């Protein structure tokens, strides 16, 4: 992610969590659905990623990816 941000692709990055029930806290695992918020984003901040880029990856890019416009073909 740092490399992609450095190369100017921050506007294309979406963050997501793909896990199995065996890995989830609620099933005795070591990852919770809050992993991105509580662990990964603080790690990005510690590595020097600014809040603006994090907002872009977690809000703005998601908004663009999920946007639906009436009357437009996909």
Secondary structure, DSSP 8 states (H G I E B T S, - for coil): -HHHHHTT-GGG--------TTTBGGGT-SB-TTHIIIIIHHHHHHTT--HHHHHIIIIIHHHHHT---TT---
